[in-house]
């Protein structure tokens, strides 16, 4: 089965294009701050289970159609889960396809990190997620069980 979107960790060449999507959605983050976050993710040689990752969905023409910020977290009540404080897609004609491709990737990452669920936070464009997880409120958004 052929897929219309390639979903993978962000690359250096995608940082500026991904920022356009973040701004279009309404997140209030400065370009310099965005570059620092992405550069840290790009320069990391090995995946780390509790460090923030950025995944992008790109179409065959090189346009970024989706983005997700993710990190594994642990909760006494929920156990280990993949926290996704930023999940944004843009598409004039295939929002479902972009969403499906991005969710398929996130599910695979969650299973790789031995998570029992994914938590996609409700969008809060005026508040960028804090590095310490301060905006990872478990009651905000939706939990998707994986098993």
Helices and strands as residue ranges (DSSP letters): E 5-9, G 12-14, H 15-25, H 31-43, E 53-59, E 64-75, E 79-89, H 95-112, E 117-120, E 142-145
